[in-house]
Amino acid sequence: MGNRLLSLLQFCDSNFPSGAFSHSFGLETYIQEGRVKDKETFARWLRAYLDRQLVYADGLACRIAYEAIDQNRFEELWRLDRLMTVQNLPRESREAGRRMGERMIRLGNDLFSLPLLTEYRERIRAKQSFGHPAVAFAIIVYHLQIPKEEGVLSFLYTSMATLVQNGVRGIPLGQTDGQRLLLELQPHLILAAEQIQLLHPEDLGAVSPGLEIAQMRHERLHVRLFMS
């Protein structure tokens, strides 16, 4: 387990160059409107994003992808890639997911040399797939023999850790406040991971319209630190 755990920690580290540090997924809209301005308001936004978007979109997709791999249902994996892309209505967030997915696939393949990631990359080059970080993450944690439940929890953690760091830069907040937020988020992350295991695949995409609208409005902000 030692090597697998260390590889997972490396993959989940905020310094892993997936490109996520360039994207706020609508957070910057709330910051510029003054609705997120300090640790308390940021904590509320993080919990809303976790519970009302991440759980029902990328988090659930990570679980479904893991199950598809485990059962050798690879056509379902590619359908999931397409579904996660086309149902993501905000253009910037859709493009962010595609860029992060492609980068994660390339880096994961360079590190672990996985045939499934190689196929995924070839499908993207052939314009048969788009590339999505939740699908790529599931492929890698499955290869590392990380249990499904721990894999989903790890995905939620790394997603939120990146958003916390982006909030620290964008609001701005002190690094200590950022670490306090991550600590306070732990029970919420555990509950979210447990909820994902109970969801039906048809729940995929049942996200908050308010968060999606903020992501759409981001591209019209006058000054931006983030790409989405």
Secondary structure, 3 states (H helix, E strand, C coil): CHHHHHHHHHHHCCCCCCCHHHCCCCHHHHHHCCCCCCHHHHHHHHHHHHHHHHHHHHHHHHHHHHHHHHCCCHHHHHHHHHHHHHCCCCHHHHHHHHHHHHHHHHHHHHHHCCHHHHHHHHHHHCCCCCCCHHHHHHHHHHHCCCCHHHHHHHHHHHHHHHHHHHHHHHCCCCHHHHHHHHHHHHHHHHHHHHHHHHCCHHHCCCCCHHHHHHHHHHHHCCCCCCCC
